[in-house]
Amino acid sequence: MMELEVIRHDSHLHELKLKSYNKLYRCNGCRELGFGLRFRCEQCNFNLHKECAHADQTTSHDFFKNDTFKFFSKPPDRQRRTCCHGCGRDAIGFVYHCEDIGWYLHPCCHSLPCRLKFDYVEFRLRNRVTSTCLWCNKSWSEGTVSVIQGWSYVSECKKYNFHVFCATEMMFQEYEKGVHLGNSLEQSLQGFLEIYLGGIMKRQRRRNIVMSFVITNLVLELTSALLDQVSSSPVNKSQRALFGMLISFAAMLMCIVELIYEFRTEKLIWRWRGTLPFPWYYYLDQRRKPFGTFKDIVGLVCALCQCVDAMVSYYYLRRHAHNLIRISFFPIIFAFGILFSQILKNQDTKNSSRGNETRALTDIVID
């Protein structure tokens, strides 16, 4: 049971109690969205981030150890637009300001953890980044001011990069769905990594397994087609045809399993009316695209054609008869078709993920 903490703050007349709700709220201090723990006055519907409630009058930051930031309830320069250099959002309420370097920081951005770790991937907070963000696919976040890049969490392996702005947007979306990531800012960031990065790594492992099988199948088919041209022994041809047929069946089975897996794991809804003239399943998060489009089934069609070609070849070789399908590069075409289908799916998955995640939070209910 969380111990109830009660404080008095200069920004409000009444006592503020530390509470936790699984809803988004607007902080009356920095005017930014918040989630999880907050100091709240039920009578006035007044909320403060913990970081805003416990803001120091003067502080420093690891990026600028020799510079001093002063706390202001309002930005001191009100003649022009002021923005936080951590997240890139507007600074219109509680803010830290350093006169020497001219920087502003929200109290929450000032309190961002410098290190995060998920599984074997360790992230560090960086103030200068050239790599692209996994969420917006840009080095500069679209939601920030054009002259402010904002901070980013970058993995030690340099494979993953998240803008602070984008990370908070994704956390807002998870809280909007009712997912409780944690009570503190660090816990929420950790929960976000477990959900988002965990999903990315799971999909990458799955794609790597499928692509490894497809590439292996492609190499075997190329080898089989080459040996078919240079060897004249009927016995060897029959054995290779049998081996190729088994590989073709395995490729088709993999395509079927992949379709079933996608059907079970993707968000699909049954619609009586849609882009198709008959009732069918549609993706919920991909602009209601119907399930089973060309990108979804081209690999299965190629694998099925490859199986038919392999069975026909094996049948005629077993009977020592001439194969009616005299074109030996059909297996190569079908194998390349399976490979091409995986490339299309991977690209489509990346684009749809970024498209889903960059939608504006226009329907957020603020407590």
Buried (B, 14 or more C-beta within 10 A) or exposed (E): EEEEEEBEBEBBEEEBBBBBBEBBBBBBBBBBBBBBBBBBBEEEEBBBBBBBBEBEEEBBBEBBEEEBBBBBEEBEBEEEEBBBBBBBBBBBBBBBBBEEEEBBBBBBBBBBBEEBEBEEBEBBBBBEBEBEBBBBBEBBBBBBBEEBBBBBBBBEEEEBBBBBBBBBBBBBBBBBEEEBBBBBBBBBBBBBBBBBBEEBBEBEEBBEEBBEBBBEBBEBBBEBBEEBEEEEEEEEBBEBBBBBBEBBBBBBEBBBEBBEEBEEEBEBEEBEEBEEEEEBBBBEBBEEBBBBEEBBBBBBBBBBBBBBBBBBBBBBBEEEEEBEEEEBEBBBBBBBBBBBBBEBBBEBBBEBBBEBBBEEEEEBEEB
